[in-house]
Amino acid sequence: MVDTAETELPKPKLELYEMDITPVNENTATFAWIHHHPGAKTVHFETVNGEKFDYYYRPRSTTPRYASVTGNFDHLPSHIIPVMDQKLNKLVIAKAPTKRNDIGWTQFGDNPSEAHFSGVDHHPYIADVYNLAVDDKDGIYMIMEYLPHGTLQEWLKQPHSAQEIGSVVDKISQAVHHVNTKRHLIYADLKPLNVGFDEQDNPKLLDFELAAIIRDDGTGFCQHATREYEAPEQDKQQPITVRTDVYRLAATVFSILIGDVDFMDVKHLRDQFVSDPDSLIPLRTEYQHMFSDDQHRQLSDLLRQGLHKDPQHRQVSIPEFNQPFQSIILANRKSP
C-alpha cells in the first residue's frame, strides 16, 4: 500500500481551450440564443477608452489548443504557467486568473481587461498578448509572449556598461511613455520583476494588472502596488498621475545603479538617499569608477527629483526624466 501522504503526486496537466466571445446586448441575450449556446458564461471588462462591456464566452471546441509543459521554470510565479501552443508549436505563457499573495490569500485578476490594456496595440518593448483561453472550470487565462532571458531583477545582479544601462532604461522609457500617451494609461507597476528580456535581449513590460485609465483631469486610481517600488501617493491610496510612473522609473533606475541589494533593503536605501539632499546614489562598486564625480552628482540630483515625495516636484513626463539621464550617463564616460 502506497502512503500518499509522503508521495509527491504529479501536478495535473493544464489544458486550455480557444474561446468564442459574443457581446451581451438585447439581440443576443435572448432565450433562443442562450438555448443554442449552452454553457456560455459572462465576463465584464473596461477598455482603454473607459467603455464598459459584458461578453458571453465559452470554449470553441473540445480539443485544447494550449497544454502545460515540463521544464525548469521555478523562477516563474505560480500564476505564470508555460504552455505549448499546439497549433503553432510555440512556447507561450498562460497567466492564471488567480494567484496567491505574500500572506496566503488568493487574489483574482481581471485577465480580460488586462489583456485589452496590454495588447490593444503592438510595441517593441511591451510583451505581446496573443489570446484569451478558458479551462474546463471556466477560468479565463491570458496567453502572452514567453520571454526566455529572465527579468530586469536578474539582469541588475551583474554589472553592465554605461551604454547597456542607457539602452535598457531608454527602451523601458519608450514603452512607459507609449502607455501614457498612446494607450492613455498610467502603468503604475514598473519594477525590475515586471520587465522581461526577449530572445534579442530587448526589455519588455510584462504586467498591466494595476494599469489605470487616465481620466479627463489627468488622474487615475489603482490598488496598492509592490511596496518596495510604489510611489507615496499609491501607498496613501491617493489619485495617481503620469508622475507616478516617473517615480517608479526613477526607483527602478536607482535599483539598477546600486546593484544586487536584498529586495527588502531597496526601499530603505532609497528613502535614506531621498531624505538627505546632499547625499549621492550609493553606486555599486563596479560603477564607482565608471562615472565621474560630476556625473555621479548629476545622476543623484536627477533621481532625487524623480523620487520626490510630492508628485508636483517630479519631472512632468517620462521623457523629461529619460532624456537628461541618457545625456548624463553616456557623456564623458571614464570607461566603456
C-alpha positions as CSV (number, residue, x, y, z in Angstrom):
1,M,0.0,0.0,0.0
2,V,1.4,3.4,-1.0
3,D,1.5,6.1,1.6
4,T,0.2,9.1,-0.4
5,A,1.0,11.4,2.5
6,E,4.7,11.0,1.7
7,T,4.4,10.6,-2.0
8,E,4.5,13.7,-4.2
9,L,1.7,13.4,-6.7
10,P,2.3,14.8,-10.2
11,K,0.6,18.1,-10.9
12,P,-2.4,17.8,-13.2
13,K,-1.8,18.9,-16.8
14,L,-3.3,22.2,-17.6
15,E,-5.3,22.3,-20.8
16,L,-6.8,25.5,-22.2
17,Y,-9.3,26.0,-25.0
18,E,-9.9,28.7,-27.5
19,M,-12.9,30.9,-26.8
20,D,-15.9,32.2,-28.7
21,I,-16.8,35.6,-27.4
22,T,-20.1,37.3,-28.1
23,P,-21.2,40.8,-26.9
24,V,-24.1,40.9,-24.5
25,N,-26.9,43.0,-25.8
26,E,-30.7,42.9,-26.4
27,N,-30.2,40.9,-29.6
28,T,-28.1,38.1,-28.1
29,A,-29.3,37.9,-24.5
30,T,-32.5,36.1,-25.5
31,F,-33.9,32.7,-24.5
32,A,-33.2,31.4,-28.0
33,W,-29.6,32.5,-28.0
34,I,-28.9,31.0,-24.6
35,H,-30.7,27.8,-25.5
36,H,-28.4,27.4,-28.6
37,H,-25.3,28.3,-26.7
38,P,-25.3,26.1,-23.6
39,G,-22.5,26.6,-21.1
40,A,-21.9,30.2,-22.0
41,K,-20.6,32.4,-19.2
42,T,-20.3,36.2,-18.9
43,V,-17.3,38.4,-18.3
44,H,-17.1,42.2,-17.8
45,F,-14.2,44.5,-18.7
46,E,-13.3,48.1,-19.4
47,T,-11.4,49.4,-22.5
48,V,-8.6,51.9,-22.5
49,N,-11.3,54.5,-23.5
50,G,-13.3,53.8,-20.4
51,E,-16.0,51.9,-22.3
52,K,-17.6,49.1,-20.3
53,F,-18.7,45.8,-21.9
54,D,-20.2,42.5,-21.0
55,Y,-19.5,39.4,-23.1
56,Y,-20.6,35.8,-23.2
57,Y,-17.8,33.3,-23.6
58,R,-17.5,29.6,-24.0
59,P,-14.9,27.0,-25.3
60,R,-14.8,26.9,-29.1
61,S,-14.0,23.2,-29.3
62,T,-13.4,20.1,-27.2
63,T,-9.7,20.0,-28.4
64,P,-7.4,22.0,-26.2
65,R,-5.1,24.5,-28.0
66,Y,-2.7,25.1,-25.1
67,A,-1.2,22.5,-22.7
68,S,1.3,22.9,-19.8
69,V,4.9,21.7,-20.4
70,T,7.6,20.3,-18.1
71,G,10.9,22.0,-17.6
72,N,12.9,24.2,-15.2
73,F,10.5,27.2,-14.8
74,D,11.0,27.6,-11.0
75,H,11.8,31.2,-11.4
76,L,8.3,32.0,-12.6
77,P,5.5,32.8,-10.1
78,S,2.9,30.1,-9.7
79,H,0.2,32.0,-11.6
80,I,2.5,32.4,-14.7
81,I,2.4,29.0,-16.4
82,P,4.4,28.0,-19.5
83,V,2.2,26.2,-22.0
84,M,2.7,24.9,-25.6
85,D,0.6,26.5,-28.3
86,Q,-0.2,23.2,-30.0
87,K,-1.5,24.9,-33.2
88,L,1.7,26.9,-33.7
89,N,4.1,24.6,-31.8
90,K,5.3,27.6,-29.8
91,L,6.1,28.1,-26.1
92,V,3.9,30.8,-24.6
93,I,2.8,31.9,-21.2
94,A,-0.7,31.5,-19.7
95,K,-1.4,33.9,-16.9
96,A,-3.9,32.3,-14.5
97,P,-7.0,34.2,-13.2
98,T,-6.0,33.7,-9.6
99,K,-2.7,33.9,-7.6
100,R,-1.5,33.6,-4.0
101,N,-0.1,36.7,-2.4
102,D,2.5,37.0,0.3
103,I,0.2,36.3,3.2
104,G,-1.5,33.3,1.6
105,W,-4.7,34.9,0.3
106,T,-6.0,34.2,-3.1
107,Q,-6.2,37.3,-5.4
108,F,-8.4,37.3,-8.5
109,G,-7.0,39.0,-11.6
110,D,-9.1,40.7,-14.3
111,N,-7.4,39.0,-17.3
112,P,-9.9,40.3,-20.0
113,S,-9.3,43.9,-19.0
114,E,-5.5,43.4,-18.6
115,A,-5.3,41.6,-22.0
116,H,-7.0,44.6,-23.5
117,F,-4.7,47.1,-21.8
118,S,-1.6,45.1,-22.7
119,G,-2.5,44.1,-26.2
120,V,-4.5,47.0,-27.6
121,D,-1.6,47.7,-30.0
122,H,1.9,46.4,-30.6
123,H,5.0,48.0,-29.2
124,P,8.5,46.5,-29.5
125,Y,9.2,46.9,-25.7
126,I,5.9,45.6,-24.4
127,A,5.3,41.8,-24.2
128,D,2.8,40.7,-26.8
129,V,-0.6,39.3,-25.8
130,Y,-1.8,36.7,-28.2
131,N,-5.2,35.4,-26.9
132,L,-7.5,34.6,-24.1
133,A,-8.2,31.0,-23.3
134,V,-10.5,29.1,-21.0
135,D,-10.0,25.9,-18.8
136,D,-12.6,23.3,-18.0
137,K,-13.8,25.3,-15.0
138,D,-14.5,28.5,-16.9
139,G,-11.3,30.2,-15.7
140,I,-10.0,32.8,-18.2
141,Y,-6.3,32.8,-18.9
142,M,-4.3,35.4,-20.7
143,I,-2.0,34.0,-23.4
144,M,1.1,36.1,-23.8
145,E,4.7,36.1,-25.1
146,Y,7.3,34.0,-23.3
147,L,10.4,36.0,-22.5
148,P,13.3,33.5,-22.2
149,H,16.1,35.7,-20.9
150,G,14.9,36.4,-17.4
151,T,13.8,39.7,-15.8
152,L,15.5,43.0,-15.0
153,Q,15.7,41.9,-11.4
154,E,18.1,39.1,-12.6
155,W,19.8,41.4,-15.1
156,L,20.8,44.0,-12.5
157,K,22.6,41.4,-10.4
158,Q,25.6,41.7,-12.8
159,P,27.4,44.9,-13.7
160,H,26.9,46.4,-17.1
161,S,28.4,49.1,-19.2
162,A,27.0,52.7,-19.3
163,Q,25.9,52.0,-22.9
164,E,24.0,48.9,-21.8
165,I,22.3,50.7,-18.9
166,G,21.4,53.6,-21.1
167,S,19.9,51.3,-23.7
168,V,17.8,49.3,-21.3
169,V,16.5,52.4,-19.5
170,D,15.8,54.1,-22.8
171,K,13.7,51.2,-24.1
172,I,11.8,50.9,-20.9
173,S,11.1,54.6,-21.0
174,Q,9.8,54.4,-24.6
175,A,7.4,51.7,-23.5
176,V,6.1,53.5,-20.5
177,H,5.7,56.8,-22.5
178,H,3.8,54.9,-25.1
179,V,1.5,53.5,-22.4
180,N,0.9,57.1,-21.1
181,T,0.4,58.9,-24.4
182,K,-1.0,56.3,-26.8
183,R,-2.9,53.9,-24.6
184,H,-3.8,56.8,-22.2
185,L,-2.9,54.6,-19.2
186,I,-0.8,55.0,-16.1
187,Y,1.3,51.9,-16.0
188,A,1.6,52.2,-12.2
189,D,3.6,49.0,-11.6
190,L,7.0,49.5,-13.0
191,K,9.6,47.5,-11.1
192,P,12.5,45.1,-12.1
193,L,10.3,42.0,-11.8
194,N,7.9,43.4,-14.3
195,V,10.4,43.8,-17.1
196,G,11.5,40.7,-19.0
197,F,14.0,40.1,-21.8
198,D,13.2,38.5,-25.1
199,E,15.5,36.4,-27.3
200,Q,17.2,39.5,-28.7
201,D,17.7,40.8,-25.1
202,N,15.2,43.6,-25.6
203,P,13.5,44.6,-22.3
204,K,9.7,44.4,-22.4
205,L,7.0,45.4,-19.9
206,L,5.1,42.5,-18.6
207,D,2.3,43.2,-16.1
208,F,-0.7,45.6,-16.7
209,E,-2.7,44.3,-13.8
210,L,-2.6,47.7,-12.0
211,A,-2.7,49.9,-15.1
212,A,-5.2,52.8,-14.6
213,I,-7.1,54.8,-17.2
214,I,-6.1,58.4,-17.4
215,R,-9.3,60.4,-16.7
216,D,-10.1,63.9,-18.1
217,D,-8.4,65.5,-15.1
218,G,-5.1,63.6,-15.8
219,T,-5.5,61.3,-12.8
220,G,-6.3,57.6,-12.3
221,F,-6.6,55.2,-9.4
222,C,-5.1,51.8,-8.7
223,Q,-4.8,49.4,-5.8
224,H,-1.6,49.0,-3.7
225,A,1.4,48.0,-5.7
226,T,4.6,46.3,-4.6
227,R,5.6,48.3,-1.5
228,E,9.3,48.4,-2.3
229,Y,8.6,50.4,-5.5
230,E,5.3,52.1,-5.0
231,A,5.1,55.9,-5.1
232,P,4.0,57.7,-1.9
233,E,0.6,58.6,-3.4
234,Q,0.0,54.9,-4.1
235,D,0.8,54.0,-0.6
236,K,-1.7,56.6,0.6
237,Q,-4.4,55.4,-1.9
238,Q,-4.5,58.8,-3.5
239,P,-5.1,59.5,-7.2
240,I,-2.1,58.8,-9.4
241,T,-0.8,60.5,-12.5
242,V,1.9,60.1,-15.1
243,R,4.3,61.4,-12.5
244,T,3.6,58.2,-10.6
245,D,5.3,56.4,-13.5
246,V,8.1,58.9,-13.3
247,Y,8.7,57.9,-9.7
248,R,8.7,54.2,-10.4
249,L,11.1,54.7,-13.3
250,A,13.4,56.6,-11.1
251,A,13.1,53.9,-8.4
252,T,13.9,51.2,-11.0
253,V,17.0,53.2,-12.2
254,F,18.1,53.6,-8.6
255,S,18.0,49.8,-8.2
256,I,20.0,49.3,-11.4
257,L,22.7,51.7,-10.2
258,I,23.0,50.2,-6.7
259,G,23.0,46.7,-8.0
260,D,22.1,43.4,-6.3
261,V,20.8,44.6,-3.0
262,D,18.4,42.5,-0.9
263,F,14.9,43.1,-2.1
264,M,13.7,44.3,1.4
265,D,16.6,46.8,1.7
266,V,15.9,48.6,-1.6
267,K,13.2,51.0,-0.2
268,H,15.2,51.7,2.9
269,L,18.3,52.7,0.9
270,R,16.2,54.8,-1.4
271,D,14.4,56.6,1.4
272,Q,17.8,57.4,3.0
273,F,19.0,58.8,-0.2
274,V,15.9,61.0,-0.8
275,S,15.9,62.3,2.8
276,D,19.4,63.8,2.5
277,P,19.6,66.5,-0.1
278,D,23.4,66.3,-0.1
279,S,23.7,62.5,-0.4
280,L,24.9,60.7,-3.6
281,I,23.5,57.5,-5.0
282,P,25.2,54.5,-3.3
283,L,26.6,53.2,-6.5
284,R,27.6,49.5,-6.7
285,T,31.4,49.0,-6.6
286,E,31.8,48.4,-10.3
287,Y,30.1,51.7,-11.1
288,Q,32.0,53.9,-8.7
289,H,34.9,54.1,-11.2
290,M,32.7,54.2,-14.3
291,F,31.2,57.7,-13.7
292,S,33.0,60.9,-13.0
293,D,32.2,62.8,-9.8
294,D,30.2,65.3,-11.9
295,Q,28.2,62.5,-13.4
296,H,27.6,61.0,-10.0
297,R,26.3,64.3,-8.7
298,Q,24.1,65.0,-11.8
299,L,22.6,61.4,-11.6
300,S,21.9,61.9,-7.9
301,D,20.1,65.2,-8.5
302,L,18.1,63.8,-11.3
303,L,16.9,60.7,-9.4
304,R,16.2,62.8,-6.2
305,Q,13.8,64.9,-8.3
306,G,12.1,61.8,-9.8
307,L,11.8,60.3,-6.3
308,H,10.3,63.4,-4.7
309,K,7.5,62.6,-2.3
310,D,5.4,65.4,-3.8
311,P,4.4,64.5,-7.4
312,Q,4.4,68.2,-8.3
313,H,8.1,68.4,-7.8
314,R,8.9,65.4,-10.1
315,Q,9.6,65.6,-13.8
316,V,6.3,66.0,-15.7
317,S,6.8,63.1,-18.0
318,I,8.9,60.0,-18.7
319,P,11.0,61.8,-21.5
320,E,11.7,64.7,-19.1
321,F,13.4,62.1,-16.9
322,N,14.9,59.9,-19.5
323,Q,16.5,62.5,-21.9
324,P,18.8,64.0,-19.2
325,F,19.5,60.6,-17.8
326,Q,20.8,59.5,-21.3
327,S,22.9,62.6,-21.6
328,I,24.4,62.3,-18.2
329,I,25.2,58.5,-18.2
330,L,26.7,58.5,-21.7
331,A,28.7,61.7,-21.6
332,N,32.5,61.6,-21.0
333,R,32.5,58.1,-19.6
334,K,35.5,57.1,-17.6
335,S,35.4,53.6,-19.1
336,P,33.4,52.0,-21.9
